């Protein structure tokens, strides 16, 4: 994996971390291109730098935990889409300031 890909994945995980904190989750420190997520004082899932959400079934054994996991999945998807759009968007220029 090249350095540019690694940097893009780390940027994605850092942006995702901010969004998850705002949503009430407790992201931990990024380790090996993965972001572990805690919710209500227990481990919920982890997200890879490519956007995959990995979890164990025993960690989502209630309806509330399943809803929390779905929220994490939705936030991960929106963050990925947002970053892809920013990569292809034209640069803005300020003129007449």
VMD Tcl script that draws the C-alpha trace (Angstrom):
set ca {
  {0.00 0.00 0.00}
  {1.48 3.35 -0.94}
  {1.89 6.39 1.26}
  {-0.78 8.39 -0.58}
  {-3.38 5.69 0.06}
  {-2.36 5.44 3.71}
  {-2.67 9.21 4.12}
  {-6.12 9.23 2.49}
  {-7.31 6.46 4.80}
  {-5.98 8.24 7.87}
  {-7.69 11.49 6.78}
  {-10.94 9.56 6.36}
  {-10.65 8.01 9.82}
  {-9.84 11.39 11.41}
  {-12.87 13.02 9.75}
  {-15.03 10.07 10.76}
  {-13.80 10.33 14.34}
  {-15.03 13.94 14.55}
  {-18.48 13.03 13.19}
  {-18.82 10.09 15.56}
  {-17.94 12.20 18.60}
  {-20.66 14.69 17.60}
  {-23.12 11.78 17.37}
  {-22.32 10.65 20.93}
  {-19.96 7.75 20.23}
  {-16.54 7.24 21.79}
  {-13.95 6.60 19.07}
  {-10.63 5.40 20.38}
  {-7.15 5.91 18.97}
  {-6.58 4.79 15.37}
  {-4.59 1.54 15.27}
  {-3.43 -0.30 12.14}
  {-5.75 1.71 9.84}
  {-8.75 0.85 12.06}
  {-10.85 3.07 14.33}
  {-12.35 1.22 17.34}
  {-15.74 2.60 18.46}
  {-17.18 2.42 21.97}
  {-20.81 3.06 22.85}
  {-22.31 3.11 26.33}
  {-19.05 1.95 27.90}
  {-18.56 -1.14 25.74}
  {-16.94 -2.00 22.43}
  {-19.37 -1.69 19.50}
  {-17.34 -2.04 16.30}
  {-14.31 -0.86 14.39}
  {-14.04 0.88 11.05}
  {-11.27 0.27 8.53}
  {-9.57 3.01 6.56}
  {-11.49 1.77 3.52}
  {-14.85 2.31 5.22}
  {-15.71 -1.26 6.22}
  {-17.56 -1.56 9.53}
  {-16.48 -4.67 11.41}
  {-18.33 -5.97 14.47}
  {-19.05 -9.07 16.50}
  {-22.63 -10.23 16.81}
  {-22.38 -10.46 20.61}
  {-21.60 -6.72 20.71}
  {-24.92 -5.83 19.04}
  {-27.24 -8.12 20.99}
  {-29.99 -5.57 21.65}
  {-32.20 -3.36 19.50}
  {-30.49 -0.23 20.88}
  {-27.05 -1.60 20.01}
  {-28.25 -2.53 16.52}
  {-29.59 1.00 16.07}
  {-26.28 2.44 17.27}
  {-24.39 0.21 14.83}
  {-26.64 1.33 11.97}
  {-25.96 4.95 12.92}
  {-22.20 4.30 12.80}
  {-22.61 2.64 9.38}
  {-24.60 5.62 8.09}
  {-22.04 8.12 9.39}
  {-19.16 6.11 7.88}
  {-20.93 6.06 4.52}
  {-21.75 9.78 4.56}
  {-18.18 10.66 5.54}
  {-16.79 8.51 2.73}
  {-19.15 10.10 0.18}
  {-18.34 13.60 1.46}
  {-14.61 13.02 1.14}
  {-14.97 11.55 -2.37}
  {-16.92 14.62 -3.46}
  {-14.28 16.94 -2.01}
  {-11.55 15.08 -3.90}
  {-13.27 15.72 -7.25}
  {-14.62 19.21 -6.54}
  {-12.91 22.10 -8.31}
  {-10.77 24.37 -6.19}
  {-12.40 27.67 -5.29}
  {-10.65 30.94 -5.98}
  {-11.15 34.15 -4.09}
  {-11.15 37.22 -6.30}
  {-11.89 40.84 -5.70}
  {-11.05 40.80 -2.03}
}
mol new
graphics top color blue
foreach p $ca { graphics top sphere $p radius 0.5 }
foreach p [lrange $ca 0 end-1] q [lrange $ca 1 end] { graphics top cylinder $p $q radius 0.2 }
display resetview
